[in-house]
């Protein structure tokens, strides 16, 4: 659950700090909040103290969230282990592979790609007895009130907070529970859920499932991070947290002879509220398609696991010279991967070299650090032709 208005305020605040802002025409912030966020050099031409930061269009999605969790909670597995892994899809197991043998896996609703989760659930339940469903016991009353009340921000906060606390209390009923392993920094009320458990003596370990930074405030016994840049960001507001970086940042492969170039896609970024990155992705795919026309199947698109069928068909239609693959297939030699900022970098780099895309405003080194290899999108075509001809 993200607020586009919060994103706008964040970027405006950054412009203000860079002393590049003088006047704002805005209608969703009060004068008091404006004075708190911005310097005295900036003036506001409109103000509104009653507009919500969260849009009304998310309410139907929250009702779906409620009913999905309700169904999973009614079908829930009995807690029968002192160590729990909260899971959504197969990625969680890859992160906690060393903990699987003595843990109970509880699977929560995953609405982004239902088929992916159903496949995961059936595969897991067939293979293991220590697997079951679980849902967050949300109360529906705050959501019902949003239908008649203008202040939806407060009611949605109550919905998420009470659900998190009720869920923590559910686990605490089982007095033998000692540890919960999860990947849920994206959940709105993760802070409240974890804090309640930790204060009651339960260890909560969270592993980041990507490089996104959601709420800057987190509360875990241990926070497993992908790289140093992510630690820098989370450390700003969580100085006393126990952080651990899980990937080696010094690993690097070189390719002397290129056999294939694979664009590691991250899905329809426009649908995820990232129009600039979506446009950059389109430029990259356009360049790759031009080269693919001459090079036959030398260049491929590796799609994200959550990519929906409609987007797959669009990719196939618009970029006809770029074959689509869902998994890497042998031989895994001589590969060059191209991406905007996919964390598949940490899994795939052992198979070949990575080349990140940048432009005048987008710089992936902000996510991955200064040692990555990157190319400006305007120079991509020349770079790829050189790689194919000469290698690295």
VENNOR-V482534 format. One record per backbone hydrogen bond with DSSP energy under -1.0 kcal/mol. NH is the residue of the N-H (numbers start at 0). CO is the residue of the C=O. If there is no record, write none. Layout:
NH & CO
NH & CO
This chain:
6 & 2
7 & 3
8 & 4
9 & 5
10 & 6
11 & 7
12 & 8
13 & 9
14 & 10
15 & 11
16 & 12
17 & 13
18 & 15
19 & 14
23 & 42
33 & 29
34 & 30
35 & 31
36 & 32
37 & 33
41 & 38
42 & 21
44 & 23
47 & 28
57 & 54
58 & 55
61 & 57
62 & 58
63 & 59
64 & 60
65 & 61
66 & 62
67 & 63
68 & 64
69 & 65
70 & 66
71 & 67
72 & 68
73 & 69
74 & 70
75 & 72
76 & 132
83 & 178
84 & 103
85 & 180
86 & 105
91 & 88
93 & 89
94 & 90
95 & 91
98 & 95
102 & 99
103 & 82
104 & 129
105 & 84
106 & 131
107 & 86
116 & 112
117 & 113
118 & 114
119 & 115
120 & 116
121 & 117
122 & 118
123 & 119
124 & 120
125 & 121
126 & 122
127 & 123
131 & 104
133 & 106
137 & 135
143 & 139
144 & 140
146 & 143
147 & 144
151 & 149
154 & 150
155 & 151
156 & 152
157 & 153
158 & 154
159 & 155
160 & 156
161 & 157
162 & 158
163 & 159
164 & 160
165 & 161
166 & 162
167 & 163
168 & 164
169 & 165
170 & 166
171 & 167
173 & 170
174 & 172
176 & 173
177 & 81
178 & 81
179 & 202
180 & 83
181 & 204
186 & 183
189 & 186
192 & 188
193 & 189
194 & 190
195 & 191
196 & 192
197 & 193
198 & 194
200 & 197
201 & 196
202 & 177
204 & 179
205 & 221
206 & 181
207 & 223
220 & 203
221 & 203
222 & 241
223 & 205
224 & 243
230 & 226
231 & 227
232 & 228
233 & 229
234 & 230
240 & 237
243 & 222
245 & 224
258 & 333
259 & 333
260 & 297
261 & 335
262 & 299
263 & 337
264 & 262
264 & 301
268 & 266
272 & 269
273 & 268
277 & 273
278 & 274
279 & 275
280 & 276
281 & 277
282 & 278
283 & 279
284 & 280
285 & 281
286 & 282
287 & 283
288 & 284
289 & 285
290 & 286
291 & 287
292 & 288
294 & 290
297 & 294
299 & 260
300 & 322
301 & 262
302 & 324
306 & 303
311 & 307
312 & 308
313 & 309
314 & 310
315 & 311
316 & 312
317 & 313
318 & 314
321 & 318
324 & 300
332 & 330
335 & 259
336 & 352
337 & 261
338 & 354
344 & 341
345 & 342
347 & 343
348 & 344
350 & 347
352 & 334
354 & 336
355 & 372
356 & 338
357 & 374
358 & 361
365 & 362
366 & 363
367 & 363
368 & 364
374 & 355
376 & 357
378 & 375
379 & 376
382 & 378
383 & 379
384 & 380
385 & 381
386 & 382
387 & 383
388 & 384
389 & 385
390 & 386
391 & 254
